[in-house]
Amino acid sequence: MKDIRSIAKSKVLVLDGAMGTMIQQYKLQEDDYRGVRFKDHHSDLKGNNDLLSITRPDIIEAIHKAYLEAGSDIIETNTF
């Protein structure tokens, strides 16, 4: 695997885009954020997008794949 610095010398690298905006398109509900692990958590979790890496990894993976398919060279983690 090449070092990112050497790749950047030969081409412009494209970074992925907004994660939050992509998540909003899924119109997720409270249960999506809770999953099994946080089912009984004492407060609302909807909007806590970091949790989706645990409760809905399928959505996070789909978003990352979409960015790669669109031509991104680099994708960031799902953290806010």
C-alpha positions in Angstrom: 0.0 0.0 0.0 1.3 3.4 -0.9 1.9 6.2 1.6 -0.8 8.9 1.4 1.9 11.6 1.0 3.3 10.0 -2.1 -0.2 9.6 -3.6 -1.0 13.2 -2.9 2.1 14.3 -4.9 0.6 12.7 -8.0 -3.1 13.6 -7.7 -5.6 15.7 -5.8 -7.2 13.5 -3.2 -11.0 13.8 -2.8 -12.4 13.6 0.8 -15.9 12.4 1.5 -18.7 14.8 2.2 -21.2 15.6 5.0 -22.1 12.6 7.2 -24.9 14.2 9.1 -26.8 15.3 6.0 -26.6 11.8 4.5 -27.9 10.3 7.8 -30.8 12.7 7.8 -31.9 11.3 4.4 -32.7 8.0 6.1 -35.3 9.7 8.3 -34.3 7.6 11.3 -36.5 7.2 14.4 -35.6 6.9 18.1 -35.5 3.1 17.8 -32.7 3.3 15.2 -30.5 5.2 17.6 -31.3 2.9 20.6 -30.9 -0.5 18.9 -30.7 -3.4 21.4 -27.7 -2.0 23.3 -29.4 1.2 24.4 -33.0 0.0 24.4 -33.5 1.0 28.1 -31.4 4.2 28.1 -33.0 6.9 30.3 -33.0 9.8 27.8 -33.8 10.3 24.2 -31.0 9.4 21.8 -32.4 10.4 18.4 -29.9 12.7 16.7 -26.8 11.2 18.5 -25.3 10.1 15.2 -22.2 8.6 16.8 -24.4 5.8 18.1 -25.3 4.7 14.7 -21.9 3.1 14.2 -23.1 0.6 16.9 -26.9 0.5 16.4 -27.1 0.9 12.6 -23.7 0.0 11.1 -25.5 -1.0 7.9 -26.4 2.7 7.3 -23.0 4.0 8.1 -21.4 1.4 5.8 -23.9 2.3 3.0 -23.0 6.0 3.3 -19.3 5.3 3.2 -19.7 3.0 0.2 -21.8 5.7 -1.6 -19.0 8.3 -1.1 -16.4 5.8 -2.4 -18.5 5.0 -5.4 -18.9 8.7 -6.1 -15.1 9.0 -6.3 -13.9 9.8 -2.8 -10.3 8.7 -2.1 -10.6 9.3 1.6 -13.5 8.6 4.0 -13.7 9.8 7.6 -15.0 8.1 10.6 -18.6 8.6 11.8 -17.7 10.9 14.7 -19.1 14.3 15.5 
